[in-house]
Amino acid sequence: MVNWIQPRYSKGQINRAGAAFRSGEYTVADLSVLENWRASHAYIINTFQANLRRRAKDFDAIVGQRLKRRPTILDKLVREPHMQLARMHDVAGCRIIFDSVDDLLRFREGFVRSRFQHRRMNETRDQFNYIENPKDSGYRGIHDVFKYKASYPAGRFWDGLLIEIQYRTKIQHAWATAVETADLLTKSRGKFSEAPDKYQRFFSISSEILARLYERSNSAHSGLSADDLKGEFDSLENECNILRLLKNANRITPNSLRGVIRKGKNVVLTYPFEKVGDTALYVMSFDTHKLAIKYYEEQEEQWKDRADVVLVSSEDIESVMTVFQNYFQDTRFFTRSLERAIRLI
């Protein structure tokens, strides 16, 4: 277990560091607390993802994992004034992407009934069910939060850490990553519902259109007719040109990344908001998570708010590009699916 970073600070110290970040008056010591707290979650991600990948093979599902970005953690502390850093449940995250809602629900049912000691923390089974109860933004998917409990003594250092498991279909994932891609391209904050109203309405209407055709369900606008949806979509696109923006994005192809992204590696993706020379994405792979986390923290410090940096684990190039489509500006599945849905609903 010596290769995994252990939590070094008490919950009180972690929460005090979080309060300091929220106030904007933090110290180097507070930053050390945050980075250790975040990095220590890598171990529980590894534990959960191994189980998830084994089960996902029976569903032909894709599994991704990530540590929450430092700017996103700080942003959440500010947006949610009562949030305590030690209780933030999505510092560690795994995501599973399915072909259908039926597969998603069957997988989730089996997983939550697993014979492990980890405790699911959802207050109710449907607390984070954004398929049955979509967000106003149009976001759909289901989340579960688990508290880690070691099954053997060596893992006890990580007892009590939280991890969020996200379940999405390919359509739901394509929509969500299209929002993030548009945010990167336009420097907006649609993911956090802080973009212009017309921008947010475009994606909310798009979600409804996709849900009706591909999953025979409603999203956030069940009261609108198909004609109403099409009419409003056309009006919004004429004003915002978001679909055209996504279709014209310069997709980063996998050919240049072969040999860089390899199975079992820890990968850091750095997406500069302003293109540097001919480089739209920096990719580095590491054999150990400690080296990857060190580089990850250095990149965040170097780029600050001038780039989006994420630490992921790779199975192969294709799975990384599927789970993190926004970093590769690959919205083809979203744009093609949306255009087809507009014709057919």
N, C-alpha and C positions, 0 to 999 in steps of 0.2 A: 504493500500500500504506500510505499515511500515515494512513488512516482506521482501521487495525486496530492494536490494542494488541500490542506486541511483548514477549517475555520479557526482563526486565532483570537477572535474577539467575542465578547459577550453580546447578547441581544441589546443590552443597554447601551453599550458602546456603538453598536451598529445603528441603533435608532438615533442616538445623539449626532452621529455623523450625518445621517439622513436629514435631521433637522437643520444642521449647519448648511448643507447643500441647498435646502429649501429657502433659507434666509439669504443665501448668496455670500455668507461670511464663513467659508470653510478654510481649513488649513491643509497643509501637506499631510499631516497625520490623519485627517478625515479622509483624504483621498486614498491613503494606504488601507484604511479600514474598508472602504468601498471596494477597492480592487481585490483585496483578499476575500471579501464576502462573495463577490461575483465569481471569482476564479474557483472558489471551493465548490461551486455548483457543478463544475465539469464532471466530478466523480458520479453524482447521481444521474446526470444526463447519460453517461456511459452505461450505467446500470440499467436504466429504463430502456434505452434505445436497443440494447441487445435483445431484450424480451420482445419489444415491439417489432423489430426486424424479423425475428424468428416467426412470429405470428402473422406478419404481413405477407409472407411468402404464399400463404394459402389463399390470399385475396388479390394477389398481383398488385399490391399497394406499394406506394413509395414512402419511405420514411426519411425525414430530415430532422436536424437538431441545431440548436443555436444557444449561445449565451446572449442575454439582452445587452444591447449597446449602452455604453455609459451615458451618452446624451439622452437616450430614451428613458433610462432610469431616472435621471435628473428631471427630465420633462414631466414624468409621471408624478414625482414628488411634488412638483409645483402645481400640476393640474388637479391633484387630489390632496388637499391640505391635511386631511386626517390620516393619510397613508403613512404607516411606519415602515421603514426600510426593511427591518427584519421580518416583516409579514408580507412583503411584496411577493406574490405567488408565481410570477412569470419571469423571474430572473433566469431560470433555466426553462427551456422549452423543447418539446418534441412535437413534430407534426406528421400526420399520416394522411396520404392523399389517395382516394378511392375512385373507382369508375362510377359508382352509383351510391345513392343514399341507402339502399338496402344493404349493400356491402358494408358501408360505414356503420350502420346500426348493429349489424350482426357482429362485426369486429369489436365494437365498443362493449356490447353486452358480454362477450366472452372475456374481454380484457378486465373489466371491472369486477368480474367474478373470479379472477385469478386467485390462486392460493399463495398470495404473498402477504406480508405483514404491513405493507404501506397502507396508510389510511386515506381514503378519498375524503376531501375536505368540503366538497360542494354541500351547501346547506340543504338543498333539495336536488333530486335527480335532474330536474329541468332548469336549474339555476343558470347555467351557461349554455342552454340549448337555443342557439340562434338560427336553427332551422325551423323549429316550431314557432319561435318568437324572434323573427329577424330584427336586427337593429334598424333604426330609422335610416341610417346611412345605406342600407341594403346589404350589410355584412351578414353572411350566413355561414354556419358551421357549428360544431359543438366542442366545448372545452370541458376538461376535467382537471381538478387540482389534487395532487397527491402529496402527503407528507411522508418523507422517506423514513423507513425503519429498517435498520440493518438486520440481516439474517444470520450474521456471524460477528464475533467480537471485533475483528479488524475494521469493520465498517461503522463502528459506533460513533466515530468523530462527526459523521455527517447526519446522524439522527436528528430529525426535526426539520431538515431543509425541505423546501417546497419545489415542486415542478409542475408546470402546466402542460397537459397533453391536448393538442388540437387535432380534431378530426374534420376533414373537408373532402368534398368531392372535387374532381378535376375542374368542373365548371365553377364551383365556389372558389377554388384556389386561383383559377385564371382571373376571375373578377377581382379578388383581393390583391393579387400581384399587379394587375393593371392599375389599380388605384395607387399603389406604391410606385410603379414606374412613372405614372403621370406626375406624382409628387416630385420624383427625382428630376424629371425633365422640366417641370415648370417651377420648381422650388416652392411648391404649395404644401399644405398640411391636410389634405383630404382624408388621410388615414385617421387623423384625430378630430375630424369634423370641424376643422378650422380654416377650410378653404372658402372661396367665394360661394354664395348660395347656388348660383347656376352650375358651378363645377360639381358641387355635392349632389345637386339634383340630377345631373347627368348620370352619375354612377348609381344613384338610387333607382332611377328609372331603368337603367341597363340591367341591374340585378333582377328587377321584376320580370323583364322580358326574358332573360335567360332562365329564370326559375320556372316560368310557365311552359316554355317549350321543352326543356331538357329534363326537368324533374317533376313536371305536372303538379307544381305547387305555387304558392304565392310568396312574394318577398315582403316588401313594405308598402305595397300599393294595391291591395286586393280589390279595392273599390273602383279601380279604373278599368275601362274596357280596353280591348286590344287596340282599337282605333285611337282611343285617347292616348295610350302609351306610345304608339307610333308617331302620332302627331306631335306630342310633347318632345319625344326623342329628336325628331327632325328639327324642331325649333331650337332645342338646346345645342345640337351639333352645329347648326348654322351660326350660332352665337359664339360657341366655345371652341369648336374644331378639335375636340379631344380625340375623337376616333381617328381623324386624319393624322393628328400628331402621333398617335400610337402606331398607326400603320406605316408612317414614314421614319420611325425611330431606327437608328443604325444598330441593328442586332449584332451582338458579339457572337461569332461562331465558335464551336468547340474545337475546330482544327488546331488553332494556335495554342490550345491549352492541354493537348495530349502530352503526357509526360510530366505535366505540372500538377494536375489533379489526378491522384491515383487512389485506389481502394485502400481504405484504412488510414488515410492521412488526415491531419488536421489542417484545414485550409482557411486562410484569411483573405477575404475579398475587400478591396478598397475601391470605392466608386467616387472619383472626384466630381464635385458639382460643376466645375469648369474643366473641360477637357485639357489635358496637358500634352502638348505635341500630338502624336498619333495615338496616345494611350487613353482609352476610355475606362479601363478596368485593370487594376493591379491584382495579381493572384500569386500568393505564396503558400507553399505546402511545407508541413513540418512532421517529423516522425513522432514527436512527443507533444502532449498537450501543454506541458510547461513552457517549451520553446514557443509554441504557437501563442499562448496567452501573453508571454513577454512581448512578442512582436505585435500582437493585437493592441496591447496597451500603448506601445510606442507609436503605432500608427494613429490611434485616437488622439494622443497628445500632439503629434506632429500636425495632423490635419485639422483638429478641433472641429469647427462647424463648416469646414470647406470640403468635407467628404463624408460619405457613409461607409462605415467599416463594420464588417461582421465576421465572426468566427464560426465556422461550420465544420462538420465532419463529412467525409466523402465516401461513397460507395463506388461511384464512377462519374465521369463528366456529365452524362445525360441526367442522372438523378440530381446532381447539384444544380444543373441548369433548370430542371423542372421545379424543384422546391424553391429556388431563389431566382425565378425568372426576372424579377425586377432589376437585379444587378446586371443582367445580360440584355436588358431592353427587349426581351423576347415576349411580345404580346400577341403573337400570331394566332394562338389558339383562342384567345379572348376575342380578337377582332373578327376572325372568321366565324366563330360560334355566334357572336352577337349579330353580325350581318345576316346570317342564315335565320336566326330566331326572328329578326325583324320581318323577314319575308314570310315566315310560316306561322307565326302565332295568330 
